[in-house]
Amino acid sequence: MTTTLSLFPTTYESSRERFRGNLPAVHKMWSKAALHQHTLSFDNSLTIDWIYSEATEKNEKILVFTTGEHGVECYVGSTMMQRFIEDYMPRIDPRTTGILLVHAINPWGMKNHRRGNKDNIDLNRTFMLDPQFDPTFNPAYDKIDAFLNPKGTLTNTIINNIAYLFGLGWNIARIGMRGFRDALLLGQYRNSQGLYYGGVEIPEETRTIMDLYKLALRDYDQVLHLDMHTGYGPRYQMSLVNSSLDKGTSEYFEKRFNYPLVVAATADEFYAIRGDMIDYIYALQQRDFPAKRLYATSFEFGTLGDTLYGLFQSPRVMIHENRAHWHGAVNKKVHAQAKQGFEGLFNPSAQDWKQKAVKDAEQAFDGILKAEGYIS
């Protein structure tokens, strides 16, 4: 078994190579398993890769595992998929269960250590059953746009941090903490250089995954979908984040999976999102495949924590990194500090964090796979 720390890849290319190298192991269980790619239209060195196979005898269930919707988060997501392949996949019955493993939904973001794609699009604001990229959506964002997306070169870090704290305090006093958080995270479709930008049409990355979801729901009676994310929630306790469209309560799922922290993607329990990928597969199932059984969730590995410190730091880190990306930094040191803070938010280097994250994933794998009937 691979050691915990060696599971974490350091480059997009090495992660993709390892993923592709899993095909023989999958093929031993699923004789029809094959590796597929979608090559991004603007760069043939970047691919969304997936391994798919039908069940060997009868298509009853399928397990869908996705990573890297937010590119930089795939370094952790790839790790958890590798642990799943090595330790949990061998316990699945291939006779009645299909497998669909997706590496790096956003390969450009993974390679370049950014959250959005090449066009700064947050893919998790693009999954809509009836796409409406309304530029007037979330008008509250306009109230904080200048604060979130300042123009000009990123200069002295200390001065930037002081300015950020004053700006944050002023905006929270003006619209409230809840109003600020909702306006920030809901998504927006007009500032193409801004945080949480959803674009003006469905990106090719999103379309690729939409097609795979349709395949899974069409061909199987039961779908289990596990998606990997980092950034929000307690630092040392991964959260299972369920769709707001799932009718089960968080308390129900905590007991069902024997897992200590489950939340719904609502403003009250986590935060609300428009164009969320997990919401999309639920909406698709409820509209077009109502007879199919579905459970989909995101593993959200918190990094800075859910204390006041973490809540204040997360936007700061994203604002500085985004500003440096679009407008540059006064020198290499300031630019490196912005990138280092961003990396710590979505791909931490601390060994104790990595070890706990893997343990949390293992606990969730065990509880979910048993409860949903994928392993005994």
KOLTI-617064 format. One record per residue (C-alpha): x, y, z; residue in one letter. Coordinates in steps of 0.1 Angstrom, whole numbers, padded with zeros to 4 digits, always signed. Layout:
<sites>
XYZa...
</sites>
This chain:
<sites>
+0000+0000+0000m+0012+0035-0009t+0023+0055+0022t+0000+0084+0030t+0024+0113+0022l+0036+0098-0010s+0000+0097-0023l+0000+0135-0028f+0012+0144-0063p+0033+0175-0070t+0025+0182-0107t-0005+0178-0130y+0016+0156-0153e+0027+0131-0126s-0008+0129-0112s-0023+0122-0147r+0004+0096-0154e-0004+0078-0121r-0041+0079-0129f-0036+0064-0163r-0013+0038-0148g-0043+0025-0128n-0060+0011-0159l-0045-0024-0156p-0057-0027-0120a-0092-0016-0130v-0091-0039-0160h-0084-0069-0138k-0118-0065-0122m-0137-0049-0151w-0126-0066-0184s-0144-0038-0204k-0125-0010-0187a-0110+0016-0210a-0092+0049-0206l-0108+0079-0223h-0098+0115-0227q-0112+0149-0237h-0084+0170-0250t-0090+0207-0243l-0096+0227-0275s-0069+0252-0269f-0040+0230-0257d-0036+0193-0267n-0013+0187-0237s-0042+0191-0213l-0068+0164-0210t-0098+0154-0188i-0091+0117-0183d-0116+0090-0172w-0116+0053-0168i-0150+0037-0174y-0164+0002-0175s-0199-0013-0174e-0205-0041-0150a-0193-0074-0162t-0227-0092-0160e-0256-0068-0153k-0256-0030-0149n-0273-0024-0116e-0251+0002-0099k-0223+0025-0108i-0198+0044-0087l-0187+0078-0101v-0156+0095-0086f-0147+0130-0098t-0117+0152-0090t-0104+0186-0099g-0134+0207-0107e-0115+0235-0091h-0081+0228-0107g-0057+0234-0078v-0079+0212-0055e-0070+0181-0077c-0038+0176-0058y-0058+0165-0028v-0086+0150-0049g-0061+0128-0069s-0047+0116-0036t-0081+0105-0023m-0089+0088-0056m-0057+0068-0054q-0065+0057-0019r-0099+0046-0031f-0085+0027-0060i-0059+0009-0039e-0080+0001-0008d-0117+0002-0016y-0121-0005-0053m-0110-0042-0049p-0139-0047-0025r-0166-0037-0051i-0185-0065-0070d-0178-0058-0107p-0205-0082-0118r-0233-0058-0110t-0214-0025-0105t-0199-0002-0131g-0170+0022-0124i-0164+0057-0136l-0133+0075-0124l-0126+0111-0136v-0092+0128-0132h-0089+0166-0134a-0122+0181-0146i-0102+0213-0149n-0067+0203-0161p-0056+0238-0169w-0064+0249-0134g-0045+0220-0119m-0014+0225-0140k-0014+0263-0133n-0024+0260-0097h-0055+0281-0101r-0091+0275-0091r-0108+0285-0123g-0102+0274-0159n-0082+0293-0185k-0110+0319-0188d-0112+0324-0150n-0145+0304-0150i-0154+0287-0117d-0168+0255-0132l-0189+0250-0101n-0210+0280-0111r-0217+0265-0146t-0237+0233-0140f-0273+0244-0147m-0301+0222-0161l-0315+0251-0180d-0285+0274-0184p-0291+0310-0178q-0259+0330-0177f-0277+0361-0165d-0253+0391-0161p-0277+0407-0136t-0277+0376-0113f-0266+0383-0077n-0267+0421-0078p-0253+0422-0042a-0220+0412-0057y-0217+0446-0073d-0216+0461-0038k-0184+0443-0030i-0169+0440-0065d-0143+0468-0060a-0132+0452-0027f-0130+0417-0041l-0113+0426-0073n-0091+0456-0068p-0072+0469-0098k-0035+0476-0100g-0003+0458-0091t-0002+0439-0059l+0022+0458-0037t+0036+0455-0001n+0020+0425+0016t+0016+0443+0050i-0001+0473+0034i-0024+0450+0014n-0034+0430+0044n-0042+0462+0064i-0062+0475+0035a-0080+0442+0033y-0090+0442+0070l-0103+0477+0068f-0122+0469+0036g-0136+0437+0050l-0148+0454+0082g-0164+0482+0062w-0183+0459+0039n-0195+0436+0067i-0207+0467+0086a-0225+0478+0055r-0243+0446+0044i-0237+0422+0073g-0216+0390+0075m-0244+0369+0060r-0249+0394+0032g-0212+0396+0024f-0208+0358+0024r-0238+0352+0003d-0229+0378-0022a-0193+0365-0025l-0200+0328-0028l-0232+0326-0048l-0215+0333-0081g-0216+0361-0108q-0217+0362-0146y-0204+0397-0155r-0169+0404-0142n-0147+0380-0162s-0116+0388-0140q-0136+0385-0108g-0138+0359-0081l-0165+0332-0086y-0171+0341-0122y-0195+0317-0140g-0189+0327-0177g-0213+0334-0205v-0219+0299-0218e-0213+0263-0207i-0175+0255-0209p-0162+0224-0226e-0151+0210-0193e-0187+0212-0179t-0202+0197-0211r-0179+0167-0208t-0190+0159-0173i-0226+0165-0181m-0224+0139-0208d-0209+0114-0183l-0236+0120-0158y-0263+0113-0184k-0246+0081-0193l-0245+0070-0156a-0281+0078-0149l-0293+0063-0182r-0276+0030-0179d-0278+0022-0142y-0305+0019-0116d-0284+0032-0088q-0257+0059-0089v-0233+0068-0062l-0212+0099-0069h-0183+0111-0048l-0166+0144-0056d-0135+0159-0040m-0130+0195-0029h-0108+0215-0005t-0109+0249+0012g-0139+0253+0035y-0149+0239+0068g-0129+0228+0099p-0092+0223+0093r-0090+0188+0108y-0124+0174+0100q-0135+0168+0064m-0171+0177+0057s-0195+0158+0036l-0214+0184+0016v-0248+0172+0003n-0269+0189-0023s-0297+0211-0012s-0320+0190-0035l-0314+0158-0014d-0344+0153+0009k-0324+0136+0037g-0313+0157+0067t-0277+0161+0076s-0284+0144+0109e-0298+0114+0090y-0267+0110+0069f-0244+0114+0099e-0260+0084+0114k-0264+0065+0082r-0227+0068+0073f-0214+0068+0109n-0196+0101+0099y-0194+0131+0123p-0199+0160+0100l-0224+0163+0072v-0239+0196+0059v-0262+0206+0031a-0251+0232+0005a-0275+0258+0018t-0268+0293+0032a-0277+0280+0067d-0254+0250+0068e-0226+0257+0044f-0232+0282+0016y-0256+0285-0013a-0243+0281-0049i-0258+0286-0083r-0246+0262-0109g-0233+0236-0085d-0222+0203-0100m-0238+0181-0073i-0271+0200-0076d-0270+0194-0113y-0269+0157-0112i-0298+0157-0087y-0318+0181-0109a-0310+0158-0139l-0321+0127-0120q-0353+0143-0107q-0363+0157-0141r-0353+0129-0165d-0346+0098-0144f-0370+0099-0115p-0370+0061-0110a-0332+0060-0105k-0316+0059-0071r-0290+0086-0065l-0267+0097-0037y-0241+0123-0045a-0218+0143-0022t-0187+0164-0020s-0158+0156+0003f-0148+0191+0015e-0114+0191+0032f-0111+0223+0052g-0078+0241+0053t-0077+0274+0072l-0106+0263+0095g-0140+0276+0103d-0129+0300+0130t-0131+0338+0126l-0095+0336+0115y-0103+0312+0087g-0134+0330+0076l-0114+0363+0073f-0084+0348+0058q-0100+0328+0029s-0112+0358+0010p-0079+0377+0016r-0059+0348+0001v-0082+0346-0030m-0082+0384-0035i-0044+0387-0034h-0038+0357-0057e-0064+0369-0082n-0050+0404-0082r-0015+0392-0088a-0027+0369-0116h-0044+0397-0135w-0024+0428-0126h+0010+0414-0115g+0029+0420-0083a+0055+0446-0074v+0082+0420-0072n+0087+0382-0073k+0086+0380-0035k+0052+0395-0032v+0039+0374-0060h+0053+0342-0044a+0037+0352-0011q+0003+0355-0028a+0007+0321-0045k+0019+0305-0012q-0011+0317+0006g-0034+0305-0021f-0017+0271-0022e-0022+0268+0016g-0059+0274+0012l-0065+0247-0014f-0034+0224-0013n-0018+0225+0022p+0017+0211+0026s+0015+0203+0064a+0021+0166+0070q-0004+0164+0099d-0031+0179+0077w-0025+0154+0049k-0025+0124+0073q-0058+0135+0089k-0074+0143+0055a-0067+0108+0043v-0081+0093+0075k-0112+0113+0072d-0116+0101+0036a-0112+0065+0046e-0138+0068+0073q-0163+0084+0048a-0155+0058+0021f-0162+0030+0046d-0194+0045+0058g-0209+0055+0025i-0199+0025+0005l-0213+0001+0031k-0245+0021+0036a-0251+0024-0002e-0245-0013-0007g-0212-0011-0027y-0190-0030-0002i-0199-0053+0027s
</sites>
